[in-house]
Amino acid sequence: MLRNDIQFPFGAVYFRKSNPPRDDWERDYTTAGEDGLNIFRHWFMWSAIEVAPGVYDWEEYDRQLDLAAKNGIKTVIAELIHAVPDWAVRKYADALQVNADGTKLGSYMGVSAATGGFSNNGGGAGALTLNCPEVKEAAGKFLTALATRYKDHPAIYGYDVWNEVNYSADVDYSSYAKAAFRKWLEKKYGSLKVLAKAWHRYSYAEWEDIEPPVHMAPYPECIDWLQFKRDNFYDQMQWRIDTIRAVDQKNVIAAHGISGAIPNMAANGCDDWLAASKVEIYGFTWIQARKGTEPWKTWYGVDINRAAARGKPFWHAERQGGPLWLQPQVIGRDKEDGRVAEPEDIRIWSMTSFAGGARGVLNLRWRPLLDGPLFGAFGAYGMDGSRTPRSDMQSAMAKWANDPAQKTLWDAKPVRGEVGILVVPETQEWDYLLNYDRKEKPYPEAMWGAYRAFLGQGLQPDWVHIDDIDTYDFLYFPYPIMFTAEQAARLKAWVEKGGTLIAEACPGYFGDRGHVGQVQPNMGLDEVFGAREEEVEFMPDIGDRIHFKFDDLAVDGGGLLQSYRLTGGTGRGAFDGGRLAVVENRFGKGRTLLIGTNPSVAFFRTNGRANAAFFAELVKWSGRTRHVALSNDAVYARLHKGEKGSFLWLVNPTRKAQTTTVTLADGKLSGGNPAWPVEYSYDTDSVEVPARDALILPLD
């Protein structure tokens, strides 16, 4: 839960040793307090604090919390045990994590803090494996000392565990990780004989014969390796939490990821749902300089985090406030595409997150770093800590957000979206393995394509984990090529009870352990869809040649092709050449629509030039009524409801004012003063939304 001593957490990441300079701290804190900021997060790096075994240097960190208390600012302690002391790298050299190619990780200078002790392989794992008992014990002593020292400090807000939740795809092949993998397998399979049969490896004589797979490919052993890594690293996250909680039972435990679940859940462990389940506040890093400023990307960043939080408070844990120089993500892009953040950019990026449900924001730099490759990056304040037009914008928003007049606004929450995009972790795992050596990556293209298509239709598309489907009655399943028999049974029961499901080609083609079903759709889903496969073509490299009709509407395909013969359903369209492409069916109290290709991929690859009309027809077919209908598709709408008040957020990411009419499915505009911009005049018949801004209107 968000603590009630701050209405709306609004702040920044401040101290990453050795920046900012010590001589500026007192002035910076005074400025932050005057500007309405109320929360700072600092990196408490193991490598910078435990300077020798059992010898801690807390002095600079003590000063941060004391200055925070003096200036009315709360502190989030970001524990960074993956920044490893150099003495520990020497002492526990046998516990260095190992890449798939056999190279060992080491101690390198950090990119986001010009400090030693960081690994050279990215992610949040660190150079040393926590599967080594001695390393885990040493790191645990540091976390215990950290929590013991600060748990009762008047400035503490809580702890952030596992910065940007993820790990490298190439680790960990150390002897300690291999031993942990074997124990995990023994617990799962019970006997070596059962494992050997499941893996199709019949000559294991001892558990020690088992080696984790190095080359990722679509086999059961690789599925197990991916799932072990996820369980292993998230168990370590839970251990961090438990270690802190053993000392401090009262302050908040938070974490933040990178909203990476769609492209990187399988490879890099970006399971936002699992991470959020372990903490009281979850958050996300989203930086337009690295991602791009297309509106759908900004919405995706917040929407998937809201879904993963499952009703818990969440915040934009790292939001850009300044430029980014020389990094590969920005090279070749336009200046306005996040490379140089303007005050209006800070406003629209923040407002989009708030419209998506975020109830807090931290700039990932209060002021820029002075050392290392990220010099000058991201800070809203100047290199010397001076105020800038960007910080003035940030200050105005911070003071507005914490005005008691906004309490009713923040108590209101986004309503459930009209459509859910179904997320099944096993599907992504299989696509990652199946296409590991291929340039085609149809899974993220299909997922993002469907999301973009429905967003462009004026809907709020929610990301829905397979475990959460019972809270929705309309789901779209892009690229559903693999899931388990248990999940198939759950989907079947969901439709039978009245759910409406649209699925793209090859639903459950691969079942448990990646085994191909001999009857397609697999696992009894032929009954749900009222059709069986006639032919299938796995040729995603030429998927753009696939075309079909939905009734009389021409539609572009993509990805795969699966044609059908009817077994109870009704044909609604054919591929060029005549093969049956679309089948509608009723099953129990529910409805299904099976599409024998991936129109979402075509939408994504053409940036929406193809298939917008098709997705509009799918909305009509579903019978969904939009929460809010706008006449101008450059403006995005989000509806928030609360016990004491409801609000319509109109978000305009463009560089000019936009005018739109507004039609609400439930309620109407009250005509009262907007919550933002303050004292803004508007016409309820034709609403004008300022450029790169939001208009927040009260509802009757």
Residue pairs with C-beta under 8 A, 6 or more apart in sequence:
1 252
1 280
1 281
1 313
2 9
2 252
2 281
2 313
2 359
2 360
3 74
3 157
3 158
3 252
5 74
6 38
6 39
6 74
6 157
6 402
7 401
7 402
7 404
7 406
7 407
7 410
8 359
8 360
8 401
8 402
8 406
8 410
9 38
9 39
9 74
9 157
9 315
9 359
9 360
9 361
9 362
10 36
10 37
10 38
10 39
10 360
10 361
10 362
10 397
10 398
10 401
10 402
11 32
11 37
11 38
11 39
11 40
11 41
11 73
11 361
11 362
11 363
11 366
11 398
12 32
12 37
12 40
12 41
12 321
12 362
12 363
12 364
12 365
12 366
12 380
13 40
13 41
13 42
13 43
13 78
13 318
13 362
13 363
13 364
13 365
13 366
14 20
14 28
14 32
14 40
14 41
14 42
14 64
14 366
15 40
15 42
15 43
15 60
15 61
15 64
16 42
16 43
16 112
16 113
16 115
16 369
17 43
17 45
17 48
17 60
17 113
17 115
18 114
18 115
18 371
19 113
19 114
19 367
19 369
19 370
19 371
20 28
20 366
20 367
20 370
20 385
21 370
22 60
24 384
24 385
25 63
25 64
25 67
26 67
27 385
28 366
28 367
28 381
28 385
29 67
29 68
29 70
29 71
29 73
30 71
31 381
31 385
31 387
32 40
32 71
32 73
32 366
33 71
33 72
33 73
35 387
35 391
35 394
35 395
35 398
35 399
36 395
36 398
36 399
36 402
37 73
37 366
37 394
37 395
37 398
38 72
38 73
38 74
38 398
38 402
39 73
39 74
39 75
39 76
39 157
39 360
39 362
40 64
40 68
40 73
40 74
40 75
40 76
40 366
41 75
41 76
41 77
41 78
41 160
41 317
41 362
42 61
42 64
42 75
42 76
42 77
42 78
43 78
43 80
43 83
43 113
43 163
44 61
44 77
44 78
44 79
44 80
44 146
45 80
45 83
45 113
45 115
45 117
46 79
46 80
46 81
46 82
46 83
46 84
46 85
46 88
46 117
46 139
46 142
47 80
47 83
47 84
47 85
47 86
47 107
47 115
47 116
47 117
47 118
48 57
48 83
48 115
48 117
49 56
49 57
49 58
49 61
49 142
49 146
50 56
50 85
50 142
51 57
51 85
52 87
53 87
53 91
53 138
54 141
56 142
56 145
58 149
64 75
65 75
65 150
65 153
65 155
65 156
66 155
67 73
68 74
68 75
68 155
69 153
69 154
69 155
73 155
74 155
74 156
74 157
75 150
75 153
75 155
75 156
75 157
76 157
76 158
76 159
76 160
76 252
76 254
77 146
77 150
77 156
77 158
77 159
77 160
78 159
78 160
78 163
79 143
79 146
79 159
79 160
79 161
79 240
79 244
80 163
81 126
81 139
81 142
81 143
81 240
82 118
82 119
82 124
82 125
82 126
82 127
82 163
83 110
83 113
83 115
83 117
83 118
83 126
84 107
84 117
84 118
84 119
84 126
84 127
84 128
85 117
86 107
86 116
86 117
88 128
88 135
88 138
89 96
89 106
89 107
89 117
89 127
89 128
92 128
92 132
92 134
92 135
92 138
94 132
94 175
95 128
95 129
95 131
95 132
95 134
95 135
95 174
95 176
96 104
96 105
96 106
96 127
96 128
96 129
96 174
97 104
97 105
97 119
97 121
97 125
97 126
97 127
97 128
97 129
97 171
97 172
97 173
97 174
97 177
98 104
98 105
98 171
98 172
98 173
98 174
98 177
99 105
99 121
99 168
99 170
99 171
99 173
100 170
100 171
100 173
100 214
101 170
101 214
102 173
105 119
105 120
105 121
105 126
105 127
105 171
106 119
106 120
106 127
107 116
107 117
107 118
107 119
107 127
108 116
108 118
108 119
108 120
109 115
109 116
109 118
109 372
110 116
110 117
110 118
110 372
111 118
111 372
111 373
111 374
112 369
112 372
112 374
113 369
113 372
114 369
114 371
114 372
117 127
118 126
118 127
119 125
119 126
119 127
120 127
121 168
121 170
121 171
122 168
123 166
123 167
123 168
123 171
123 268
124 162
124 163
124 164
124 165
124 166
124 167
125 167
125 168
125 171
125 172
125 233
128 135
129 135
129 172
129 174
129 176
129 177
130 136
130 139
130 236
130 239
131 172
131 174
131 176
131 177
131 179
131 180
131 232
132 174
132 176
136 239
140 239
140 243
143 240
143 243
143 244
144 243
144 246
144 247
146 244
147 159
147 243
147 244
147 247
147 248
148 247
150 156
151 247
151 248
151 250
151 251
156 251
157 251
157 252
158 251
158 252
158 253
158 254
158 280
158 281
159 244
159 248
159 251
159 252
159 253
159 254
160 254
160 255
160 256
160 317
161 237
161 240
161 241
161 244
161 253
161 254
161 255
161 279
162 237
162 240
162 255
162 275
163 256
164 256
164 257
164 258
164 285
164 318
165 237
165 255
165 256
165 257
165 258
165 269
165 270
165 271
165 272
165 275
166 257
166 258
166 260
166 264
166 268
166 269
166 270
167 229
167 233
167 268
167 269
168 268
169 267
169 268
171 177
172 229
173 212
173 214
177 212
177 232
178 211
178 212
180 228
180 232
181 210
181 212
181 225
181 228
181 232
182 207
182 208
182 210
184 228
184 231
184 232
185 195
185 207
185 210
185 224
185 228
186 207
188 224
189 195
189 198
192 204
192 206
192 207
195 204
195 210
196 202
196 203
196 204
198 220
198 513
199 219
199 220
199 221
199 224
200 219
200 220
201 221
203 209
204 210
212 225
212 228
213 219
213 221
213 222
213 225
216 222
216 432
216 433
216 436
217 433
217 436
218 430
218 433
218 434
218 510
218 514
219 433
219 514
220 513
220 514
222 433
223 426
223 429
223 430
223 433
223 513
223 514
226 266
226 429
226 432
226 433
227 429
229 269
230 269
230 271
230 274
233 269
234 269
234 271
234 274
234 275
234 278
237 255
237 275
237 278
238 278
241 253
241 278
241 279
244 253
245 253
252 280
252 281
253 279
253 280
253 281
254 279
254 280
254 281
254 282
254 283
254 317
255 275
255 276
255 278
255 279
255 282
255 283
256 282
256 283
256 284
256 285
256 315
256 317
256 318
257 270
257 272
257 275
257 282
257 283
257 284
257 285
257 305
257 308
258 264
258 270
258 284
258 285
258 286
259 270
259 272
259 284
259 285
259 286
259 300
259 301
259 302
259 304
259 305
260 268
260 270
260 272
261 270
261 271
261 272
261 273
261 304
261 308
261 423
261 463
262 300
262 304
262 423
262 428
262 444
262 447
262 448
262 463
263 270
263 441
263 444
264 270
265 271
265 272
265 425
265 428
265 429
266 425
266 428
266 429
266 431
266 432
266 433
267 432
271 425
272 282
272 284
272 304
272 305
272 307
272 308
273 307
273 308
273 310
273 465
273 467
275 282
275 308
276 282
276 305
276 308
276 309
276 310
276 312
276 314
277 310
279 312
280 312
280 313
281 312
281 313
281 314
281 315
281 360
282 305
282 308
282 309
282 312
282 314
283 305
283 314
283 315
283 316
283 317
283 318
283 358
283 360
283 362
284 301
284 302
284 305
284 314
284 316
284 317
284 318
285 317
285 318
285 364
286 298
286 301
286 302
286 316
286 318
286 319
286 349
286 353
287 318
287 319
287 320
287 324
287 338
287 364
287 378
288 297
288 298
288 320
288 337
288 338
288 341
288 345
288 349
289 320
289 323
289 324
289 327
289 329
289 330
289 338
289 339
289 341
289 377
289 378
290 324
290 327
290 329
290 330
290 338
291 297
291 301
291 329
291 338
292 333
292 337
292 338
293 336
293 337
293 338
293 345
293 653
295 352
295 636
295 653
296 448
296 451
296 452
296 455
296 456
298 349
298 352
298 353
298 653
299 352
299 356
299 455
299 636
300 448
300 451
301 353
302 316
302 352
302 353
302 355
302 356
302 357
302 358
303 356
303 451
303 460
303 461
303 462
303 463
304 463
305 314
305 356
305 358
306 314
306 356
306 357
306 358
306 414
306 462
307 423
307 462
307 463
307 464
307 465
307 468
308 314
308 463
308 465
310 468
313 359
313 360
314 357
314 358
314 359
314 360
315 358
315 359
315 360
315 361
315 362
316 350
316 353
316 358
316 360
316 361
316 362
317 360
317 362
318 362
318 363
318 364
319 346
319 349
319 350
319 353
319 361
319 362
319 363
319 364
320 338
320 341
320 345
320 346
320 349
320 363
320 364
320 378
321 341
321 346
321 363
321 364
321 365
321 378
321 379
321 380
321 390
321 391
321 394
322 341
322 365
322 368
322 376
322 377
322 378
322 379
322 380
322 390
323 339
323 340
323 341
323 376
323 377
323 378
324 330
324 338
324 339
324 374
324 377
324 378
325 375
325 376
325 377
326 373
327 373
327 374
327 377
330 337
330 338
330 339
333 339
338 345
341 390
342 389
342 390
343 389
343 390
343 392
343 393
344 393
344 691
344 692
344 693
345 692
346 380
346 390
346 393
346 394
346 397
347 393
347 397
347 692
347 693
348 651
348 652
348 653
348 692
348 693
348 694
350 361
350 397
351 649
351 651
351 676
351 693
351 694
352 636
352 651
352 653
352 694
353 361
354 361
354 649
354 694
355 414
355 636
355 638
355 649
355 651
355 694
356 414
356 638
357 413
357 414
357 640
359 410
363 378
363 379
363 380
363 394
364 378
365 377
365 378
365 379
365 380
366 379
366 380
366 381
367 379
367 380
367 381
367 382
367 383
367 384
367 385
368 374
368 375
368 376
368 377
368 378
368 379
368 382
368 383
369 375
369 376
369 377
369 379
370 383
376 383
380 388
380 390
380 391
380 393
380 394
381 387
381 388
381 390
381 391
382 388
387 395
400 406
400 676
400 678
401 410
405 675
406 675
408 642
408 644
408 645
409 640
409 645
409 647
409 675
409 696
411 642
411 643
411 644
411 645
412 640
412 641
412 642
412 645
412 646
412 647
413 640
413 641
413 642
414 460
414 638
414 639
414 640
415 460
415 627
415 639
415 640
415 641
416 462
416 471
416 472
417 459
417 460
417 461
417 462
418 459
418 460
418 461
418 474
418 624
418 625
418 626
418 627
419 454
419 459
419 461
419 462
419 474
419 475
419 476
419 619
419 622
419 624
420 461
420 462
420 463
420 464
420 469
420 472
420 474
420 475
420 476
421 447
421 450
421 451
421 454
421 461
421 462
421 463
421 464
421 475
421 476
421 478
422 464
422 466
422 469
422 475
422 476
422 477
422 478
422 480
423 447
423 463
423 464
423 465
423 466
424 466
424 480
424 483
424 487
425 466
426 482
426 483
426 484
426 487
427 443
427 479
427 480
427 481
427 482
427 483
428 443
429 482
430 481
430 482
430 510
430 514
431 441
431 442
431 443
431 479
431 481
431 482
432 443
433 514
434 481
435 441
435 442
435 443
435 540
438 540
438 541
440 540
440 541
442 479
442 540
442 543
442 558
442 559
442 560
442 598
442 601
443 479
445 558
445 559
445 600
445 601
445 604
445 605
446 478
446 479
446 504
446 558
446 559
446 598
446 600
446 601
446 604
447 478
447 479
447 600
448 604
449 478
449 598
449 599
449 600
449 601
449 602
449 603
449 604
449 605
450 461
450 476
450 478
450 600
450 603
451 461
451 463
452 603
452 604
452 608
453 600
453 603
453 608
453 611
453 612
453 615
454 461
454 476
454 615
454 619
455 461
455 636
456 608
456 612
456 615
456 633
457 612
457 615
457 616
457 619
457 626
458 626
458 628
458 629
458 630
458 633
458 637
459 619
459 624
459 626
459 627
460 627
460 638
460 639
461 476
462 472
464 471
464 472
464 475
466 483
466 487
466 490
469 475
469 490
469 491
469 494
469 499
470 494
472 499
473 498
473 499
473 500
474 499
474 500
474 622
474 624
475 499
475 500
475 501
475 502
476 502
476 503
476 618
477 501
477 502
477 503
477 504
477 507
478 504
478 598
478 600
479 504
479 505
479 559
479 598
479 600
479 601
480 503
480 504
480 506
480 507
480 508
481 505
481 506
481 507
481 508
481 509
481 510
481 560
482 508
482 509
482 510
482 511
482 514
483 508
483 511
484 511
484 512
485 511
485 512
485 523
488 508
488 511
488 522
488 523
488 524
488 525
489 523
489 524
491 501
491 525
491 528
492 524
492 525
492 527
492 528
492 587
494 501
494 590
495 501
495 528
495 587
495 588
495 590
495 591
495 592
496 528
496 587
496 588
496 589
496 590
497 588
497 589
497 590
498 588
498 589
498 590
499 590
500 590
500 591
500 592
500 622
500 623
501 528
501 590
501 591
501 592
501 593
502 592
502 593
502 595
502 618
502 622
503 529
503 592
503 593
503 594
503 595
504 559
504 595
504 597
504 598
504 599
504 600
505 559
505 560
505 561
505 562
505 595
505 596
505 597
505 598
506 520
506 521
506 536
506 560
506 562
507 521
507 522
507 525
507 529
507 594
508 517
508 521
508 522
508 523
508 525
509 516
509 517
509 520
509 521
509 522
509 536
509 562
510 516
510 517
510 522
511 517
511 522
511 523
516 522
517 523
519 526
519 532
520 526
520 532
520 533
520 536
520 562
521 528
521 529
521 531
521 532
521 533
521 594
526 532
526 567
527 567
527 568
527 587
528 585
528 587
528 592
529 569
529 583
529 585
529 587
529 592
529 594
530 566
530 567
530 568
530 569
530 570
530 583
530 584
530 585
530 586
530 587
530 592
531 564
531 565
531 566
531 567
531 568
531 569
531 580
531 583
531 585
531 594
532 564
532 565
532 567
533 562
533 563
533 564
534 563
534 564
534 565
534 579
534 580
535 561
535 562
535 563
535 579
536 560
536 561
536 562
536 563
537 560
537 561
537 562
538 560
539 560
539 561
540 558
540 559
540 560
540 601
543 557
543 558
543 559
543 560
543 561
543 597
543 598
543 601
543 602
544 556
544 557
544 558
544 602
544 605
546 556
546 557
546 558
546 561
546 575
546 597
547 554
547 555
547 556
547 557
547 575
547 576
548 555
548 557
548 573
548 574
548 575
548 576
548 581
548 582
548 596
548 597
549 555
549 573
549 574
549 581
550 572
550 573
550 582
550 614
550 617
551 572
551 573
551 617
553 613
553 614
553 617
555 573
555 599
555 602
555 611
555 614
556 599
556 602
556 606
556 610
556 611
557 575
557 597
557 598
557 599
557 601
557 602
558 597
558 598
558 599
558 600
558 601
558 602
558 605
559 597
559 598
559 601
560 597
560 598
561 575
561 596
561 597
562 596
562 597
563 575
563 579
563 580
563 581
563 596
564 580
564 581
564 583
564 594
564 596
565 580
566 580
566 583
568 585
569 583
569 584
569 585
569 592
569 594
570 583
570 584
570 585
571 580
571 582
571 583
571 584
572 582
572 583
572 584
572 593
573 580
573 581
573 582
574 580
574 581
574 582
575 581
575 596
575 597
579 596
580 596
581 595
581 596
581 597
582 593
582 594
582 595
582 596
583 592
583 593
583 594
584 591
584 592
584 593
584 594
585 591
585 592
585 593
585 594
586 592
593 618
593 621
599 611
599 614
599 615
600 611
602 610
602 611
603 610
603 611
603 612
603 615
619 626
625 665
626 665
627 637
627 639
627 664
627 665
627 666
628 637
628 638
628 639
628 648
628 662
628 663
628 664
628 665
629 662
629 663
629 664
629 665
630 637
630 650
630 660
630 661
630 662
630 663
631 660
631 661
632 658
632 659
632 660
632 661
634 652
634 653
634 654
634 658
635 650
635 651
635 652
635 658
635 660
635 689
636 650
636 651
636 652
636 653
637 648
637 649
637 650
637 651
637 662
638 648
638 649
638 651
639 646
639 647
639 648
639 649
639 664
640 646
640 647
640 648
640 649
645 698
645 699
646 667
646 698
646 699
647 675
647 696
647 697
647 698
647 699
648 662
648 664
648 669
648 696
648 697
648 699
649 694
649 695
649 696
650 660
650 662
650 687
650 689
650 694
650 695
650 696
650 697
651 689
651 694
652 658
652 689
652 690
652 691
652 692
652 693
652 694
652 695
653 692
654 691
654 692
655 691
655 692
656 691
657 688
657 689
657 690
657 691
658 688
658 689
658 691
659 686
659 687
659 688
659 689
660 686
660 687
660 689
661 685
661 686
661 687
662 669
662 684
662 687
664 699
667 699
667 700
668 699
668 700
669 684
669 687
669 697
669 698
669 699
669 700
670 697
670 698
670 699
670 700
671 684
672 697
672 698
673 679
673 698
674 680
674 682
674 695
674 696
674 697
674 698
675 696
675 697
675 698
676 694
676 695
676 696
677 690
677 693
677 695
680 690
680 695
682 688
682 695
682 697
687 695
687 697
688 695
689 695
